[in-house]
Amino acid sequence: MFDIAPSEMLLVVIVAIVVIGPKDLPMALRTAGRWMGKVRRVSNHFRSGIETMIREAEMEEMERKWREQNAAIMAAHPVAEGQTIEAAQDIDPAIAAVAPTEPHPALMTGPLAEAPASTTNAP
């Protein structure tokens, strides 16, 4: 990381003992360790924020591409008004396999639409 040779590290330790003194050296090392911990936490927080922003930008780009592809597909295969998905001629069989087979109740008209909501008998 810092590319410090063992002889250089030994020189730093000797200078620290002479300048700080052997009595105050443990407290100085603890203080340095706390500062290093704070720097690491701040850098990790900054890195995670940048990664989150990148992920969000990638998701927005993917959603934009999906919307464009969906619009192109819908323009290429329009469904006429009143025509159901099953009646469309240009539908992909893979899509038809997972498409809903029952119409939505709000779109139903006729005698089936007026079926009672509950069949329980009240006394």
C-alpha positions in Angstrom: 0.0 0.0 0.0 2.6 2.6 1.1 5.6 0.6 -0.1 7.5 1.0 3.2 10.5 -1.2 3.6 11.2 -2.9 7.0 14.3 -0.7 7.5 12.3 2.5 6.9 9.6 1.2 9.4 12.3 0.6 12.0 13.6 4.1 11.5 10.1 5.6 12.0 9.6 3.5 15.2 12.9 4.7 16.6 12.1 8.3 15.8 8.7 8.0 17.4 10.2 6.5 20.6 12.7 9.3 20.8 10.3 12.2 19.9 7.1 11.0 21.7 8.7 9.0 24.4 8.1 5.4 25.5 5.6 6.5 28.2 3.2 8.4 25.8 3.7 6.1 22.7 0.8 3.7 23.4 -1.6 6.6 23.8 -0.3 8.2 20.6 -0.7 4.8 18.7 -4.3 4.5 20.0 -5.1 8.1 18.8 -3.5 7.3 15.4 -5.6 4.1 15.2 -8.8 6.0 16.0 -8.0 8.5 13.3 -7.3 5.7 10.8 -10.6 4.1 11.7 -12.5 7.4 11.2 -10.8 7.8 7.8 -11.7 4.3 6.8 -15.4 4.7 7.8 -15.6 8.0 5.9 -14.0 6.5 2.8 -16.3 3.4 3.0 -19.4 5.7 3.4 -18.2 7.8 0.4 -17.5 4.7 -1.7 -20.9 3.1 -0.9 -22.7 6.4 -1.8 -20.9 6.5 -5.2 -21.7 2.9 -5.9 -25.4 3.6 -5.0 -25.5 6.5 -7.4 -23.9 4.4 -10.2 -26.5 1.6 -9.6 -29.3 4.1 -9.7 -28.0 5.6 -12.9 -27.7 2.1 -14.5 -31.3 1.2 -13.4 -32.6 4.4 -14.9 -30.8 3.6 -18.2 -32.2 0.1 -18.2 -35.7 1.3 -17.5 -35.4 3.9 -20.3 -34.3 1.1 -22.7 -37.2 -1.1 -21.6 -39.7 1.7 -22.1 -38.3 2.3 -25.6 -38.4 -1.4 -26.5 -42.0 -1.7 -25.1 -43.1 1.3 -27.1 -41.5 -0.2 -30.3 -43.2 -3.5 -29.7 -46.6 -1.9 -29.0 -46.2 0.2 -32.2 -45.3 -2.8 -34.3 -48.1 -4.9 -32.9 -51.1 -2.7 -32.2 -54.3 -4.2 -30.7 -57.5 -2.8 -32.1 -60.0 -1.4 -29.6 -62.4 -4.1 -28.4 -60.0 -6.8 -29.5 -58.7 -9.2 -26.8 -55.1 -10.2 -26.4 -56.0 -13.8 -27.4 -57.6 -12.5 -30.7 -54.6 -10.6 -31.8 -53.0 -12.3 -34.8 -49.3 -11.2 -34.3 -48.8 -12.4 -30.7 -45.8 -14.3 -29.7 -46.7 -17.9 -28.4 -44.3 -17.4 -25.5 -46.2 -14.3 -24.4 -49.6 -15.9 -25.0 -48.5 -18.8 -22.7 -48.2 -16.4 -19.7 -50.9 -13.9 -20.7 -54.0 -13.9 -18.4 -56.9 -16.0 -19.7 -59.7 -14.5 -17.7 -60.9 -10.9 -18.5 -60.6 -8.3 -15.8 -63.9 -8.1 -13.8 -64.2 -4.3 -14.4 -64.2 -4.9 -18.2 -66.8 -7.6 -18.1 -70.3 -6.9 -19.4 -73.4 -9.0 -19.6 -74.9 -11.6 -17.3 -71.6 -12.8 -15.9 -70.7 -9.3 -14.7 -73.9 -9.2 -12.5 -73.1 -12.4 -10.6 -73.6 -12.0 -6.8 -70.5 -11.2 -4.8 -71.2 -13.7 -2.0 -73.2 -16.9 -2.0 -73.5 -17.3 1.8 -77.0 -17.6 3.4 -77.8 -15.1 6.1 -80.3 -16.3 8.8 
